[in-house]
Amino acid sequence: MENSMNITEEMLDTLRENVASGMSQKRFRHTAEVEKMAAYLGGLYAPEKVTLLRAAALLHDVTKEYSTDMHLKICAERDIELERDALYAPKTLHARTAAALIPERYPQFADGEIISCVRWHTTGRAGMTLTEKLIYLADYIDMSRTFEDCVRLREFFMSARPEELDMPEREKHLRRTLIMSFDMTVRGLLEDGLPVNRDTVEARNALICEELADK
């Protein structure tokens, strides 16, 4: 199995221990389940990227439990410009701050692909790479998720038995699952009277355009 970063199991074990020491047990349980789901999805779609995906999964929520003020401080110190709608969506800020801190705190994992997976795992973006899609989805449907939309999306993805699909159909199923996830996210934000992140809108539209072009 190709491993372009030469990420070893020992490196992942050390990273896992480090990450666990910096978050609550509940947050780490989720993180550990995202790692497992990322490995499963990687096996389906990108076997050569499994260790990279596992590392990204372990790192995706390292700043999740920070206060909004701390996120804003990290962004300000690193000249990370925040759009106005981001200020009203504090749950998305950890993706920016975690990605920003990886080179400083976890330099052995400061690979552009890992950082990008962490950066876009909450909102998505237009033109998402395969690894970005897989971390985004792993975070949405990992087995620790009990929220109704997460359970529905997990059941939708698994019910197709993706391991039995050929790769073209498997890729289409991934796209349809992602579209469903963005629909759920947008609907929830509208119901709560909150702004919809422009990256989420663009991610959804890009995938829908691909879907329509395939018909």
Secondary structure, DSSP 8 states (H G I E B T S, - for coil): ---TT---HHHHHHHHHHHHHTS-HHHHHHHHHHHHHHHHHHHHH-GGGHHHHHHHHHHTTTTTTS-HHHHHHHHHHTT----HHHHT-GGGHHHHHHHHHHHHH-GGG--HHHHHHHHTTTT--TT--HHHHHHHHHHHH-TT--SHHHHHHHHHHHHT-GGGS-HHHHHHHHHHHHHHHHHHHHHHHHHTT----HHHHHHHHHHHHHHHHH-
